[in-house]
């Protein structure tokens, strides 16, 4: 409602000639290639994986594509450009939904199989859970010494509003076709049988996560991975010591490694952007500075909107 009122106000001001709406909110458009640094005809594509991993569009005055849609669009464009010789994933994410994380991982693997070019993952502040799941699609994973990664596992998010409703004198009633149709409802206590069903789903998603990690870390045995995958987080140094990342280094190191693997003596680093966005170096467009940057898009109420349980590959301290 507040956003609608603001839009109405801005529209009125625009019609009166007080402000120019298009200058405030650039119209969405197709991606455009932006040269960030470097020289040569070959290109290294820098793809940002920043914030919550989700298939839900970002709301606002100018709705933005979801991370899933944006990365798919970038990979599709890169697949059509023979000058793209390597990809660097700049990851700064606590994770996100199980399905969105899995689809992005799948799209990266399919792109790599088709294009046959190296993909390097560079973990910034955060590359946990779904963020690490996506990094596992890369040929090589770098982390900063101060990165936080790991948190391999699954969590189901739901809310229980029963106590609140009782306090305000509201009662919710569901008429269902079966006793499990409303399992996970925020309006009643979860039964032990229902918890067991949810646990079975979580165990299945967890097993898939372990398999993805093993595919990306072929030198690690499954038993080793299981010991590492109890949900704990690791610094970059710790992750390298246990084999979850390949090297320690900065984003510049990831770009140089991408050029080396692609056998490029020189290359231009490029990104894809929409109208109104701006980059003048390889660190531009990170959400916010600091160790909590990856949580900038995290909307707890959105995750639990409608009381629907959410299965997440996410680190939520």
Beta strands, then each sheet from edge to edge (+ up, - down):
strand 1: 32-38
strand 2: 43-50
strand 3: 84-93
strand 4: 95-97
strand 5: 118-128
strand 6: 140-143
strand 7: 148-150
strand 8: 155-157
strand 9: 233-235
strand 10: 247-248
strand 11: 268-273
strand 12: 310-314
sheet 1: 1+ 11- 2- 3- 5- 6- 10-
sheet 2: 1+ 11- 2- 3- 5- 7- 9+
sheet 3: 4+ 12- 8+
end
